[in-house]
Amino acid sequence: MFSKSNLLATVVATIVMFVLGYLLWGMAAESLMGGHVITDVMKDPPDFLFIVLGNLVSAFALSNLYSKWARGHHSAKEGAEFGAWVALLAGLGTGLIWYATANLFDLTGHLLDFVLTLIFFVITGVVIAVVHQKTATKEG
């Protein structure tokens, strides 16, 4: 859990998640999803300290889960697959439940959010996998 690979993957993934989150939801989503918002619940301005802390906790959890899921077979492909599974759970599954229970977005908005979530977690998964691959102890 506190291996060099896991801690380094956590730090790198935290940075990537923060930047990607800004690019995807802070910039791209504004124009993509503007017409699909039912209830605007965004803080203005957002609390960046808690965004960083949330990304840190998420990156640590994702890196640990990825490490157990990959079982020593680290590659960009493994990371992308892992990220896609996380996005299916966190993006599509949760998005459909939110659509059924809350007035945040219309259905198109939730599906667009899933696409952004998919991009986010696939890239994050690749980054985590590559860091694990590059820092894994060599058998020998």
C-alpha positions in Angstrom: 0.0 0.0 0.0 2.8 2.4 0.8 5.3 1.1 -1.8 7.4 3.4 -3.9 5.4 2.5 -7.0 2.1 3.2 -5.3 3.1 6.5 -3.7 4.7 7.8 -6.9 1.7 6.7 -8.9 -0.5 8.5 -6.4 1.4 11.8 -6.7 1.6 11.7 -10.5 -2.1 10.7 -10.8 -3.1 13.5 -8.4 -1.5 16.1 -10.6 -3.0 14.5 -13.8 -6.4 14.3 -12.3 -6.3 17.9 -11.2 -5.2 19.2 -14.6 -7.6 16.8 -16.5 -10.5 17.7 -14.3 -9.9 21.4 -15.0 -9.6 20.8 -18.8 -12.5 18.5 -19.1 -15.1 19.8 -16.6 -13.7 23.3 -16.1 -13.3 24.2 -19.7 -14.7 21.6 -22.2 -17.9 20.8 -20.2 -18.9 24.5 -20.1 -19.6 24.6 -23.8 -20.7 20.9 -24.2 -23.1 20.7 -21.3 -24.4 24.3 -21.0 -27.8 23.5 -22.5 -28.2 20.3 -20.6 -28.0 21.6 -17.0 -31.2 21.5 -15.1 -30.0 22.7 -11.7 -26.7 24.6 -11.5 -25.1 23.5 -8.2 -21.6 24.7 -8.8 -19.7 26.8 -6.3 -18.2 30.0 -7.6 -15.3 29.9 -7.1 -14.7 26.2 -6.2 -12.5 25.3 -3.2 -9.3 24.2 -4.9 -7.8 22.8 -1.7 -10.6 20.3 -1.4 -10.3 19.5 -5.1 -6.6 18.6 -4.6 -7.4 16.6 -1.5 -10.2 14.7 -3.3 -7.9 14.0 -6.2 -5.2 12.8 -3.8 -7.5 10.4 -2.0 -9.0 9.2 -5.3 -5.5 8.7 -6.8 -4.3 6.7 -3.8 -7.4 4.5 -3.9 -7.2 4.0 -7.7 -3.5 3.2 -7.6 -4.1 0.6 -4.8 -7.0 -0.9 -6.7 -5.1 -0.9 -10.0 -2.1 -2.6 -8.4 -4.3 -5.5 -7.1 -6.2 -5.7 -10.3 -3.2 -5.8 -12.6 -1.4 -8.4 -10.5 2.1 -7.4 -11.7 1.1 -7.1 -15.4 1.6 -3.3 -15.9 1.0 -1.7 -19.3 -0.8 1.2 -20.8 -3.4 -1.2 -22.1 -4.0 -2.6 -18.6 -4.3 0.9 -17.3 -6.8 2.0 -20.0 -8.9 -1.1 -19.3 -8.9 -0.4 -15.6 -9.8 3.2 -16.2 -12.7 2.2 -18.5 -14.1 -0.1 -15.8 -13.9 2.6 -13.2 -15.6 5.1 -15.6 -18.4 2.5 -16.3 -19.0 2.4 -12.5 -18.4 6.0 -11.5 -19.6 7.6 -14.7 -22.3 5.7 -16.4 -23.7 3.7 -13.5 -23.8 6.6 -11.1 -24.8 9.0 -13.8 -27.9 7.0 -14.6 -28.8 6.8 -10.9 -28.4 10.6 -10.6 -30.6 11.0 -13.7 -33.3 8.9 -12.0 -33.1 10.6 -8.6 -32.0 14.3 -9.1 -32.4 17.2 -11.4 -28.8 18.0 -12.3 -28.7 17.3 -16.1 -31.0 16.0 -18.7 -30.2 12.5 -20.0 -27.9 13.9 -22.7 -26.0 15.9 -20.1 -25.4 12.7 -18.0 -24.3 10.8 -21.1 -21.9 13.6 -22.0 -20.6 13.6 -18.4 -20.0 9.9 -18.8 -17.9 10.5 -22.0 -15.8 13.1 -20.0 -15.5 10.6 -17.1 -14.4 7.9 -19.5 -11.6 10.1 -20.9 -10.6 11.2 -17.4 -10.3 7.7 -16.0 -8.8 6.0 -19.0 -6.0 8.6 -19.1 -5.6 8.4 -15.3 -5.5 4.6 -15.5 -2.8 4.7 -18.2 -0.7 7.1 -16.1 -1.0 4.9 -13.0 -0.1 1.8 -15.0 2.9 3.4 -16.6 4.2 4.6 -13.3 3.8 1.2 -11.8 5.5 -0.4 -14.8 8.5 2.0 -14.6 8.9 1.6 -10.9 8.1 -2.1 -10.4 10.9 -4.1 -8.8 12.6 -6.3 -11.3 12.4 -10.1 -10.7 15.6 -11.6 -10.8 
